[in-house]
C-alpha cells in the first residue's frame, strides 16, 4: 500500500512539473513573439521592465520612444527626470522649451544602504502630459539599472534634438 501511495505522489509531482514547464514555454513564446513584432516595426528594446503581469518593454525607433502602447516623440520631450521614491535624483531639460522656473521638488538625499529598497522611476515630460516609467523597487540594483538605462537614452535623445535644432537654425 505504501508503494502505491508513493507512485501516486510521484506521478502527481511529475504532472505538476510538466504543467509548469509547459506554461513557462508558452510564456516565453509569447514574449519572443512580442520582441519579434517590435523588431519588425524597427524598434530597439532598451529595457525590459518587470511588472506584476509580466515584462513590459521600453523601446525606441529613430523618431520616438514607446512605453505601454504610447508613442513618445523625441522632438516633443521637454525634460526627463530619474526619480527615487518620487523625488528627482537627476534632471535634463531640452533647450527648445522655456524653463518653467524653480521646481518645488527636492533633490533626493540618498543613503547608500537604502538605495536597494527605494522605488525607481523615470518621468518624461511632454508638452501635453508627463509619462511615468515605473521601474520598480527590485533588490540588487536591477530597478536602478533599468531607470538609469531609460534616463540615459532619453537624455541622449534630448541632446541630439537640441543639437540638430541648433545646427538647423545657424
N, C-alpha and C positions, 0 to 999 in steps of 0.2 A: 504493500500500500504506500509506503514511504517513497519508493521508487517512482510510482505512478504520479504522486504529487510533485516530485522533483521534475519529472518530464513535463508536466503541465506548466509549472512555473518557468522552466527553461523555454518552452515554446512561446509562452506569453512574452517573455523578455525578448526573444528573437523577433516576434511580430512587432513589438513596440520599437525596437531598434530599426527595423526595416521601414516602419512608418515615419520615424524621424528622418532617416536618410532620404526617403522619397520626398518629404516636404522640403528638406533643405535643397535638394536638387531642383525642385520646382521653383523655389525662391531664387536660386542662383540663375536659372534660365531666364526668369522674368527680368532680373537685374541686368543680365547680359543683353537681352533684347532692348531694354531701355538705353543702355550705353550705345549699342549699335545704332539705334534710332537717332540719338543725339549726334553721333559722328556723321551719319548720313546727312544731317541738316547743316554740317560744317561747324559744329560746336566742339570745343575742347572742354573736358571736365576738369575744373580747377580744384574742386573739393567734393568729397562725399561726406555729407554731414549726417550723423546718426540722429534719428528721431524715433518717437515711440512706435510709429508704423513702418519702420524700415529706414533705409538710407535715402537722403534727398541730395540731389546734385546741384552744385553751383557751377555753372558753365558759362562759356563766352564764345562769341564769334568775333569777326572783325569790327562789327558795329555796336554790339550790345552784350550785356551780361544777362543771365537767365537764372531765376530763383522761383521755385514753387509756381511754375507756369506763367510768371510775369517776365516781360522783357524790360530790361533796364538800359535804355540807350546811353552809350558812353558820353555823347555830346551833351546830354541833359543832366549829368551828375554835377550837383553843386558842391557837395562835400562828402567825405567818408570819415567815420569815427570807429575806432575799435573800443568797445565798451567792456568793462569788467564789473559785473553786478550792477549794470545800469549807468555807471559813471565813466565818462570818457577818459581813456588812457592816452590816446593819440588821435590827432585830427588833421585832415588835409582838406583845404578849400580850393576850389577852382578860381583862377584869376578872372574868369569870364563873368562871374556873378558877384554882385556887390556884397561886401561883408555886412552881415546882419547886426553887427555891434557886439558888445561883450556878452559872452554866454553866462547864464546863471548857473550852469552846471559846473561842478567842481572836477578837477583832475583827480583821478583815483590815487589814494595813498595806499600803496600795496605793501603788505608784509610778505616776505618770501615764503613763509610757511603756510600762508592762506591761499596762495595762487592756485593750488591744486583743487580747492573746493569752490572756487568762485565760478560764476556764470559768465561765459564769454559770448559776446555778440558783436555784429558789425552793423552799423547804421549807415545806410546810403541815402543821402538827401537828394531828391529830385525837385524840380520846380513845383510839381503838384502834390507830392506826398513822400514821406520817408519810407524806406523799406528796411525792415529789420531781419537780418540773417541770424537766426538763433543757432549758435554753435554748441551750446550745452555747457555742462559742468562735469565732464568726464575726468576722472583722475588721470595721472600720468601725463599731464600736459597735452593730451590729444585735442581737447577743445581749444586750448590756447594756440596750438599749431594751426588748426583749421581757421580760426579767426584771423590769425596773422597772415596766412596764405591769401585769404579773401581780401583783407585790408590792403595788402601789398599790391595785389592785382588791380584793385580799383584805384589805388593811389597812382600806379603807373599809367593807367588809362587817363586819369585826370591830368597828369603832367604831359602826356602825349597830346591830348586835346588842346591844352594851353599852348604848347609849343607850336602845333600846326596852325592854330588861330593867330598866334603871334607872327609866324612867318608869312601867313597869307595877308596880314594887314600891312606888313613892312613893304 
